């Protein structure tokens, strides 16, 4: 007898439907798994044998052949344990299925209990797409899996419980997901800009960056507050929509990083990898393909402090996802694409010692050392960063004065107003933010008043700005105009936008 069960493998974040076929033949006792299994899948035969015996079933004698189809695709991980074990029980005629159209995933412990697996959200999406009646997952994965569809996910704690449910001898209430109870949590603000003393110019720049989806580079001495500012950027971004939350949670599920108590990502991610991170850790991939920090920042913020200290490979790896909003990872064994729509916020010192622009500390670096340090950021990468601003140290009186600046709530109101204008402007196109505008869209939507035209021409000429800087200034000015509800770009919009090109004005590039 051949038993056939449905399961799912997850490659990157893409699900692959896998049919698990189990047959028992005569001959010496042996268990063989075919269909390009990795080591974790091959080792399942020992876990499965112990689990079957510990669950008070008899392990069949004879040669057991397990085939994972399609045979040409590599299979990874321990999620096939449960379908393999149940397939052996069915092929050995120790049970039969009265509930047949179910997908199965789950790692089995030696005592027959089930352990959680990564990628449960991706697996449920594939089961729904295939028209399954439901999916059985380990109990610890049930809450995250139910995000995709209510009354579809069956959480089971052991192999015996799964077998009895599929045989129809017990009923299990499908997992429910209460979406309504989460609405207020989407609006929660944990880090508030009101806590930042001084730095009103930097806060204004971050508001513009958030409003137009612009990537930003902050340059300033150590202790000026660059990290503190960056951490609060998610608090002024629009709240995640439910679809965005599911999309982001799917990536975290594939990475095995979801908390069972809070299975849905409710706040925009803020990822701040250390500058010693490997290229694979930042981009993703590896022997078993998975998301890296870039994809974990999807729909949120990727903060890279000490930007020049990251390896050249890590820095240059940003160029493709910043432009295309996704990561393409191609290896000999696989090729995957993972979403990576994020705001890049980078921070750096102006020189190796850090005090080149600090009025209170003397810089000991030579011009050659400064030039070598800042030139670690390549022109093509800098071309993808719309804003570079100087962040100065805060004076003592401002720190002790007790005066609070704009709060995150006030700043977010400005951001939301500008986002609403852009949503109307780009309706029906692939463009979402001003930062993504094409040349054609810029010619349509970046109309300048005469005085603004003259100022921009003078700035390009007198400051020696490049064509690259011209494009960035126009996009920034369009966002500034949107925040002020200007139909055409005014002279004050251009004047402010020019100020956000510090590296161009300093002549360091």
C-alpha positions in Angstrom: 0.0 0.0 0.0 1.2 3.5 -0.9 0.3 6.4 1.4 0.3 9.9 0.0 0.2 13.0 2.2 0.6 16.8 1.4 3.3 18.9 3.0 5.2 22.1 2.3 8.9 23.1 2.0 9.9 26.8 2.4 12.7 28.1 0.2 13.6 31.6 1.2 10.0 32.7 1.9 8.5 30.9 -1.1 6.5 27.8 -0.3 6.9 24.6 -2.3 4.1 22.0 -2.1 5.6 18.6 -1.5 3.8 15.2 -1.8 5.1 12.7 0.7 4.8 9.1 -0.6 5.4 6.2 1.7 5.6 2.6 0.7 6.5 -0.6 2.7 8.1 -3.5 0.9 9.4 -6.9 1.9 13.0 -7.4 2.7 15.4 -6.4 5.5 14.3 -3.6 7.8 15.4 -0.3 6.5 14.1 3.2 5.9 15.2 5.1 2.8 14.3 8.7 2.0 14.6 9.9 -1.6 13.8 13.2 -3.4 16.9 15.3 -2.7 16.6 15.4 1.1 19.1 17.4 3.1 20.7 16.0 6.3 17.9 17.2 8.6 15.4 15.3 6.4 17.5 12.2 6.2 17.8 12.1 10.0 14.1 12.2 10.4 13.9 8.4 10.0 15.5 7.9 13.5 13.2 10.5 15.1 10.1 9.1 13.4 10.9 5.5 14.5 11.3 6.5 18.2 8.1 8.7 18.0 6.0 6.0 16.5 7.0 3.5 19.2 6.6 6.0 22.0 3.1 6.8 20.7 2.1 3.2 21.3 2.2 2.2 17.6 4.2 -0.6 16.1 7.0 0.3 13.8 6.6 -1.8 10.6 9.2 -4.4 9.6 10.5 -4.5 6.1 11.9 -1.9 3.8 10.2 1.6 4.0 10.7 3.9 1.1 9.8 7.6 1.5 9.7 9.7 -1.6 9.4 13.5 -1.5 8.0 14.8 -4.8 8.9 16.7 -6.9 12.1 14.8 -6.8 14.1 17.4 -8.7 13.7 20.0 -5.9 15.9 20.0 -2.8 14.0 19.4 0.5 15.2 21.0 3.7 14.5 21.0 7.4 12.5 18.9 9.9 9.0 19.9 8.9 8.5 16.6 7.0 8.7 14.5 10.2 5.0 14.5 10.9 3.8 13.6 7.3 6.5 10.9 7.1 5.5 9.3 10.5 1.8 9.4 9.6 2.5 8.0 6.1 4.3 5.1 7.7 1.3 4.4 9.9 -1.1 4.5 7.0 1.1 2.4 4.7 1.5 -0.1 7.5 -2.4 -0.2 7.9 -2.3 0.9 11.5 -4.6 3.8 10.7 -6.7 5.2 7.9 -7.6 8.8 7.0 -11.3 9.9 7.2 -10.0 13.5 6.9 -7.9 13.4 3.8 -7.5 16.9 2.3 -5.1 18.3 4.9 -1.6 19.6 4.7 0.9 18.6 7.4 4.1 20.1 8.8 5.9 19.6 12.1 9.1 18.4 13.7 8.7 15.3 15.9 10.6 14.8 19.2 11.7 11.3 20.2 8.7 10.9 22.6 6.2 11.8 19.9 5.5 15.4 20.8 5.6 18.1 18.1 8.1 20.9 18.0 7.5 24.2 16.1 9.0 24.8 12.7 9.8 27.9 10.7 7.8 29.2 7.8 4.3 28.2 9.1 2.7 31.3 7.6 4.2 30.4 4.2 3.0 26.8 4.5 -0.6 28.0 5.3 -0.6 30.3 2.2 0.4 27.3 0.0 -2.3 25.1 1.6 -5.0 27.7 1.0 -3.8 28.2 -2.6 -4.0 24.4 -3.1 -7.6 24.3 -1.9 -6.9 22.2 1.1 -9.5 21.7 3.8 -7.0 22.7 6.5 -3.4 22.3 7.7 -2.1 20.5 10.8 0.8 22.4 12.5 2.5 22.1 15.9 0.5 23.8 18.7 3.3 26.4 19.1 2.8 27.5 15.4 -1.0 27.6 15.5 -1.4 31.3 16.4 1.0 32.6 13.8 -0.4 30.2 11.1 -4.0 31.4 11.8 -3.1 34.9 10.7 -3.6 33.8 7.1 -7.0 32.3 7.5 -9.4 31.8 10.4 -10.8 28.3 11.1 -8.3 26.6 8.9 -5.3 25.8 11.1 -5.4 22.8 13.4 -2.8 22.9 16.2 -1.7 19.5 17.5 0.7 18.7 20.3 1.7 15.1 19.4 1.8 12.5 16.7 -1.0 10.5 18.3 -3.3 13.5 18.5 -2.6 14.2 14.8 -3.3 10.6 13.9 -6.5 10.5 15.9 -7.8 13.8 14.3 -7.1 12.6 10.8 -8.7 9.2 11.5 -11.8 11.1 12.7 -11.8 9.7 16.3 -11.4 13.2 17.9 -12.3 16.7 17.0 -10.0 19.7 17.4 -11.4 23.3 17.3 -9.5 25.2 14.5 -7.4 28.1 15.7 -9.1 31.5 15.6 -7.3 34.8 15.0 -8.9 37.9 16.5 -7.9 40.7 14.2 -10.1 43.4 15.8 -8.2 43.2 19.1 -5.0 44.3 17.4 -6.2 47.5 15.7 -5.0 49.8 18.6 -1.6 48.1 18.8 -0.8 49.2 15.2 -0.9 52.8 16.5 1.3 52.3 19.6 4.3 54.6 19.9 7.2 53.3 22.1 10.0 55.7 21.2 8.9 59.4 20.9 10.8 62.3 19.3 9.5 64.5 22.1 12.3 62.8 24.2 15.0 64.2 21.9 16.3 67.5 23.2 17.5 69.9 20.5 18.2 68.5 17.0 15.1 70.2 15.5 16.8 70.5 12.1 17.6 66.8 12.1 14.0 66.0 13.2 12.7 68.1 10.3 14.9 66.2 7.9 13.7 62.8 9.2 10.1 64.0 8.8 10.8 64.8 5.1 12.6 61.4 4.7 9.6 59.6 6.1 7.1 61.6 4.0 8.8 60.9 0.7 10.4 57.5 1.4 13.9 59.0 1.0 17.0 57.2 2.2 19.1 59.4 4.6 22.7 59.6 5.8 23.4 61.4 9.0 26.9 62.8 9.5 28.0 64.0 12.9 30.5 63.6 15.8 30.2 60.7 18.4 27.4 61.3 20.9 25.5 63.9 18.8 22.4 61.7 18.9 22.3 60.0 15.5 21.3 56.6 16.9 18.6 58.2 19.2 17.1 60.0 16.2 17.2 56.9 14.0 15.5 54.7 16.6 12.5 57.0 16.6 12.0 57.1 12.9 9.4 54.2 12.9 7.2 56.2 15.2 6.5 58.8 12.5 5.9 56.4 9.7 2.3 55.5 8.8 1.0 52.5 10.8 1.3 49.1 9.1 -1.7 48.0 7.3 -3.0 44.5 8.1 -1.7 43.2 4.7 1.7 44.8 5.3 1.8 43.2 8.8 1.1 39.7 7.3 3.7 40.2 4.6 6.3 41.3 7.2 5.3 38.5 9.6 5.7 36.0 6.7 9.4 36.9 6.5 9.9 36.6 10.2 8.1 33.3 10.2 10.4 31.9 7.5 13.4 33.1 9.6 11.9 31.4 12.7 11.8 34.7 14.6 8.1 35.0 15.4 7.0 35.1 19.1 4.2 32.6 19.7 2.6 35.2 22.2 2.7 37.9 19.5 2.6 36.1 16.2 1.9 39.2 14.1 4.4 42.0 13.5 2.4 45.1 14.6 5.0 47.8 14.4 7.3 48.7 11.5 10.6 46.8 12.0 13.7 48.6 13.0 16.8 46.6 12.3 20.2 47.8 13.4 22.9 45.3 12.4 26.4 45.7 13.8 29.1 46.8 11.4 30.9 43.4 11.8 27.9 41.5 10.2 28.8 39.2 7.4 27.5 39.7 3.8 25.2 36.7 4.2 23.9 37.9 7.5 23.0 41.3 5.9 21.7 40.0 2.5 20.4 36.6 3.4 21.0 33.2 1.7 23.4 30.7 3.1 23.3 26.9 2.7 19.7 26.9 3.8 18.3 30.1 2.1 16.7 32.5 4.5 16.1 36.2 5.0 18.9 38.5 6.1 18.8 41.9 7.9 17.8 43.7 4.8 14.6 41.6 4.3 13.9 41.6 8.1 13.7 45.4 7.7 10.9 45.0 5.1 8.2 47.7 5.5 10.4 49.4 8.1 13.8 50.9 8.7 17.3 49.5 8.2 19.7 51.5 10.4 23.4 51.2 9.7 25.5 53.0 12.2 29.2 53.5 11.6 28.4 53.1 7.9 32.0 53.3 6.5 33.0 50.5 9.0 30.8 47.9 7.3 32.6 45.7 4.8 32.7 46.9 1.2 30.7 43.8 0.2 28.0 44.6 2.7 27.7 48.2 1.7 27.6 47.5 -2.0 25.0 44.7 -1.4 22.6 47.5 -0.6 22.6 48.9 -4.1 20.3 46.4 -5.7 17.6 46.1 -2.9 17.5 49.9 -2.4 16.7 50.3 -6.1 14.5 47.2 -6.8 12.9 46.8 -3.3 13.7 43.1 -3.2 16.7 40.8 -2.7 17.6 38.3 -5.4 19.8 35.5 -4.2 21.2 33.0 -6.7 23.3 30.0 -5.7 24.1 26.7 -7.4 21.3 24.9 -5.5 18.6 27.5 -5.5 17.4 31.0 -6.6 15.1 33.0 -4.4 13.6 36.5 -4.3 12.7 38.0 -0.9 10.9 41.4 -0.5 13.1 44.2 0.9 11.2 47.5 0.8 12.8 49.5 3.6 14.1 53.0 4.4 17.8 53.1 4.7 19.1 55.3 7.5 22.9 55.4 7.7 25.1 57.3 10.2 28.8 58.1 10.1 31.4 60.3 11.7 32.7 63.0 9.4 36.3 61.7 9.8 38.3 58.9 11.4 38.5 60.6 14.8 34.9 61.9 14.5 35.4 65.6 15.3 35.9 67.3 11.9 32.6 69.2 12.1 32.5 69.6 15.9 33.1 73.2 17.1 34.1 72.0 20.6 36.7 69.4 19.8 39.7 69.6 17.6 40.1 67.2 14.7 43.5 65.6 14.3 42.9 64.0 10.9 44.7 65.1 7.8 42.8 66.0 4.6 44.0 62.8 3.0 42.7 60.7 5.9 39.3 62.4 5.8 39.0 61.9 2.0 40.0 58.3 2.3 37.5 57.7 5.1 34.4 59.2 3.5 35.3 57.8 0.1 34.6 54.3 1.4 31.1 55.0 0.4 31.1 54.6 -3.3 29.5 57.0 -5.7 26.9 54.5 -7.0 25.8 53.8 -3.4 25.7 57.5 -2.4 23.6 58.0 -5.6 20.8 56.0 -3.9 20.8 58.1 -0.7 18.7 61.2 -1.2 19.6 63.1 1.9 22.8 63.7 3.8 22.6 65.9 6.8 24.9 67.2 9.4 24.0 66.4 13.0 25.7 68.7 15.5 26.3 68.1 19.2 23.7 69.5 21.5 24.7 72.3 23.8 24.4 71.9 27.6 21.7 74.5 27.9 19.5 72.6 25.5 20.0 69.4 27.3 19.1 70.9 30.7 16.5 73.4 29.5 13.6 70.9 29.7 12.1 72.2 26.4 10.6 69.4 24.4 10.5 69.7 20.6 7.9 68.2 18.3 6.4 64.9 19.3 6.2 61.8 17.1 2.4 62.3 16.9 2.8 65.9 15.5 5.5 64.8 13.1 3.5 61.9 11.9 0.6 64.2 11.0 2.9 66.1 8.6 4.1 62.8 7.2 0.6 61.4 6.7 -0.6 64.6 5.0 2.3 64.3 2.4 1.7 60.6 2.0 -2.0 61.3 1.2 -0.9 63.7 -1.6 1.5 61.1 -3.1 -1.1 58.3 -2.9 -3.4 60.4 -5.0 -0.7 61.5 -7.4 0.7 58.1 -8.1 -2.6 56.2 -8.1 -2.6 53.4 -10.7 1.2 53.4 -11.0 4.0 51.3 -9.4 5.4 54.4 -7.7 4.5 54.8 -4.1 6.8 57.6 -2.8 8.4 60.7 -4.4 11.8 59.0 -3.9 10.7 56.4 -6.5 9.7 58.9 -9.2 10.9 58.1 -12.7 12.3 60.8 -15.1 8.9 61.0 -16.8 7.1 61.4 -13.5 9.5 64.1 -12.4 8.8 66.1 -15.6 5.1 65.8 -14.8 5.0 66.5 -11.1 8.1 68.7 -10.3 6.9 72.0 -11.8 9.0 74.9 -10.5 7.9 78.5 -9.9 10.2 81.0 -11.8 12.1 82.0 -8.6 12.6 78.4 -7.7 13.9 77.7 -11.1 16.5 80.5 -10.8 17.6 79.4 -7.3 18.1 75.8 -8.4 20.1 76.9 -11.5 22.3 79.1 -9.3 22.8 76.3 -6.7 23.9 73.8 -9.4 26.3 76.4 -10.9 27.8 78.0 -7.7 28.1 74.8 -5.6 29.2 72.7 -8.5 26.5 70.1 -7.9 26.2 67.1 -10.1 23.3 65.9 -12.3 22.8 63.2 -9.6 22.4 66.0 -6.9 20.0 67.9 -9.2 17.7 64.8 -9.4 17.8 64.3 -5.7 17.1 68.0 -4.9 14.0 68.0 -7.2 12.6 64.9 -5.5 13.3 66.3 -2.1 11.7 69.6 -3.0 8.6 67.8 -4.3 8.2 66.1 -0.8 8.8 69.4 1.0 6.2 71.1 -1.2 3.8 68.2 -0.4 4.2 68.7 3.3 3.3 72.4 2.9 0.5 71.5 0.4 2.1 73.5 -2.5 0.9 72.5 -5.9 4.1 73.8 -7.6 7.6 73.8 -6.0 8.4 77.1 -4.5 11.7 78.9 -3.9 11.7 78.0 -0.2 11.2 74.3 -1.0 14.3 74.3 -3.3 16.3 76.3 -0.7 15.5 73.7 2.0 16.2 70.8 -0.3 19.7 72.1 -1.2 20.6 72.1 2.5 20.1 68.4 2.7 23.0 67.6 0.3 25.8 68.1 2.8 28.4 66.0 1.2 27.9 67.7 -2.1 28.3 71.1 -0.5 31.3 70.1 1.6 33.0 68.9 -1.6 34.0 65.5 -0.1 32.7 63.5 -3.1 
